[in-house]
Amino acid sequence: MQLLRSTFSAFIGVQSSANRERDFKHGKMSHFIWMGLLFGLVFVLTLVGVVQLVLYLTGS
């Protein structure tokens, strides 16, 4: 759960420097890379879904 919270905070740019330093000292880099890729994919798919919904609702 801490990995998820840290990755999400870093993704939106609100992670504290204390948490960031804790992550660099105790976390595995590969875990953060995979979580970052997962968050990026979810973000892109959400944007595509919103655009598709808007286009559908406007009749385009």
Secondary structure, 3 states (H helix, E strand, C coil): CHHHHHHHHHHHCCCCHHHHHHHHHHCCHHHHHHHHHHHHHHHHHHHHHHHHHHHHHHCC
